[in-house]
């Protein structure tokens, strides 16, 4: 009986120690999303940073929730960076979301304090323990599964950072 009580206490202690790191990672995901929207509040901000070297594609589609709502999808590719955005208008107000930011070159954008070349330890220091590790990828996802951030690490250095947003 004593062994069961001790085992239960150890399990509870491990959960209490682990949960704050995981929960902290959720907050950092939302901070990173906000940081991206602060740097890129609209298409003009993206065009200003990447200029004529960028390759653009534009498409539109009806919203899966409201066929009267038209979603504008813009994709930009630049050496070392890809961005996909979604824009739409509701009640006369323009809205803008970043669906993808895939970074492979240092100095273009940071995810919090992390840039290409940052160490694995720096990622964990900024985002907490990853929710999953697949091969050389550290994966962070929010509870609602709307945002996913993946850091690819080689030789203890970040070589790719990818932010995905999956709006409902």
Secondary structure by P-SEA (a helix, b strand, c coil): caaaaaaaaaaaaaaaacaaaaaaaaaaaaaaaaaaaaacccaaaaaaaccccbbbbbbcccccccccbbbbbbbbbcccbbbbbbbbccccbbbbbbcbbbbccccccccccccccccaaaaaaaccccccccccbbbbbcccccbbbbbbbccccccbbbbbbbcc
